Amino acid sequence: MECVFGLVGDGFAIVAADTSAVHSILVHKSNEDKIMVLDSHKLVAASGEPGDRVQFTEYIQKNVALYQFRNGIPLTTPAAANFTRGELATALRKNPYFVNILMAGYDKEIDKGAFGYGSYFSLSIMDRHYHSGMSLEEAIGLVDKCIMEIRSRLVVAPPNFVIKIVDKDGAREYAWRESLKDVSVTSA
């Protein structure tokens, strides 16, 4: 029951993802960060099989860094998205990755997006309340509305979410929205 969504505001992009690591009916942990910083001005949020998700996003991150190292300039967000799409298409014919990717960068032109079971609820909230040129406070309010809607309507809702922002100052973690913290188990 993974949830990833994002939107664009006035001079920034914001991405939120649940933090649950689950397998079948078991919750392994509730503080898994599924949003990776690709470079100083790009974020990639992913959901899917944990091994594929981690391996593929690290592979993309390292290749984006390699491009910058070899050429002395970073990839633009559309170029990084094109590279990612090409790698997923190539893998589809060999050994497919079971991942969904949402990329955000300071130069990205898509307004909003979502995937996972939470997208049924978050997209409808964003369709109703999103407008171009949103301030950071308005965008955070909209993200919080999406999180509350997912928590209240999804049967097996993820309890925790991480929110990250990318703007002219770079990519950074904004906040965690937690309703459940990991509990340490002590042995008897």
C-alpha positions in Angstrom: 0.0 0.0 0.0 2.6 2.5 -1.1 1.9 6.2 -1.7 4.0 8.7 -3.6 2.8 12.1 -4.8 4.2 15.5 -5.7 3.3 18.9 -7.1 4.9 22.1 -8.3 4.5 25.5 -6.6 5.9 29.0 -7.3 9.6 28.3 -7.7 9.7 24.9 -6.1 8.6 21.2 -6.4 7.5 19.2 -3.5 7.4 15.4 -3.2 5.9 13.2 -0.5 6.1 9.4 0.0 5.0 7.0 2.7 7.8 5.5 4.8 6.5 1.9 5.3 8.6 -1.1 4.4 6.1 -3.9 4.0 6.1 -7.4 2.7 2.8 -9.3 2.3 1.0 -8.7 5.6 4.1 -7.7 7.6 5.3 -4.2 8.3 9.1 -4.4 8.6 9.7 -0.8 9.5 8.0 2.5 9.3 10.8 5.0 8.6 12.0 4.0 5.1 12.9 7.1 3.1 11.7 6.4 -0.5 12.8 9.8 -1.8 16.4 10.0 -3.1 18.3 13.2 -3.9 19.7 12.6 -7.4 21.8 15.8 -7.4 21.6 19.2 -5.9 18.4 20.2 -7.7 16.7 16.8 -8.4 14.6 14.4 -6.4 13.4 10.9 -7.3 10.6 9.2 -5.4 10.1 5.5 -5.9 7.8 2.7 -4.9 7.9 -1.0 -5.7 9.8 -4.0 -4.6 12.4 -2.9 -2.0 15.4 -4.4 -3.7 14.5 -3.1 -7.1 13.6 0.3 -5.8 16.9 0.8 -3.9 19.1 -0.7 -6.6 17.5 1.2 -9.5 17.4 4.6 -7.8 21.0 4.2 -6.7 21.9 3.2 -10.3 20.2 6.3 -11.6 21.8 8.5 -9.0 25.3 7.2 -9.7 24.9 7.6 -13.5 23.6 11.1 -13.2 26.7 11.9 -11.0 28.9 10.2 -13.6 27.5 12.3 -16.4 28.3 15.5 -14.4 31.8 14.2 -13.6 32.6 13.4 -17.2 31.0 16.5 -18.8 31.4 19.1 -16.1 27.7 20.1 -16.2 24.7 18.4 -14.6 21.9 16.8 -16.5 18.7 18.9 -16.8 15.6 17.4 -15.2 14.1 16.4 -18.6 17.4 14.8 -19.6 17.6 12.9 -16.3 13.9 11.8 -16.8 14.7 10.7 -20.3 17.7 8.7 -19.2 15.6 7.0 -16.4 12.9 6.2 -18.8 15.4 4.7 -21.3 17.0 2.5 -18.5 13.5 1.2 -17.4 12.7 0.4 -21.1 16.0 -1.4 -21.6 15.5 -3.4 -18.4 11.9 -4.3 -19.4 13.3 -6.5 -22.2 16.0 -8.1 -20.0 15.3 -8.2 -16.3 12.5 -5.8 -15.4 12.5 -3.6 -12.3 9.3 -3.5 -10.4 9.4 0.2 -9.6 7.4 3.4 -10.1 9.3 6.6 -10.4 8.3 10.2 -9.8 11.0 12.7 -10.5 11.1 16.4 -9.5 13.6 19.1 -10.3 13.8 22.8 -10.1 13.4 23.0 -13.9 10.5 20.5 -14.1 7.3 21.6 -15.9 4.7 19.0 -14.7 2.3 20.4 -12.2 1.3 17.4 -10.1 1.4 13.6 -10.1 0.8 10.5 -7.9 0.9 6.7 -8.1 0.2 3.8 -5.8 -3.0 3.1 -4.0 -2.9 6.6 -2.4 -3.1 8.2 -5.8 -6.9 7.5 -5.9 -7.4 9.9 -3.1 -4.4 12.3 -3.5 -5.1 13.1 -7.2 -8.7 14.0 -6.5 -7.7 16.3 -3.6 -5.0 17.9 -5.8 -7.5 18.3 -8.7 -9.8 20.2 -6.4 -7.3 22.3 -4.4 -4.2 22.7 -6.7 -3.6 26.0 -8.5 -0.5 27.2 -10.3 1.7 29.6 -8.4 1.1 28.0 -5.0 3.2 29.3 -2.1 5.2 26.9 -0.1 2.7 27.1 2.8 -0.2 26.4 0.5 1.6 23.4 -1.0 2.4 22.0 2.4 -1.2 22.4 3.4 -2.3 20.6 0.2 0.2 17.8 0.9 -1.1 17.5 4.5 -4.7 17.3 3.1 -3.6 14.4 0.8 -1.9 12.6 3.7 -5.0 13.0 5.9 -7.3 11.7 3.1 -5.0 8.7 2.5 -4.9 7.9 6.2 -8.7 8.2 6.6 -9.8 6.3 3.5 -7.2 3.7 2.6 -7.9 0.5 4.3 -4.2 -0.3 5.0 -2.9 3.3 5.1 0.8 3.9 5.6 1.2 5.7 9.0 4.2 7.9 8.1 5.3 10.1 5.3 8.4 12.0 4.4 8.2 15.4 2.5 11.1 16.8 0.5 11.4 20.0 -1.5 13.6 21.1 -4.4 13.9 24.8 -5.4 16.6 27.3 -6.5 18.5 26.5 -3.2 18.6 22.8 -4.0 17.0 19.6 -2.8 16.3 19.1 0.9 14.2 17.2 3.4 11.3 19.3 4.7 9.4 17.3 7.2 8.2 13.9 8.4 4.5 13.4 9.1 4.4 10.6 11.7 1.5 8.9 13.3 3.5 5.8 14.3 7.2 5.6 15.4 9.3 2.4 15.3 9.3 0.7 18.6 12.5 -1.0 19.8 11.8 -4.5 20.9 13.8 -5.7 23.9 14.7 -9.3 24.3 13.5 -11.1 27.4 
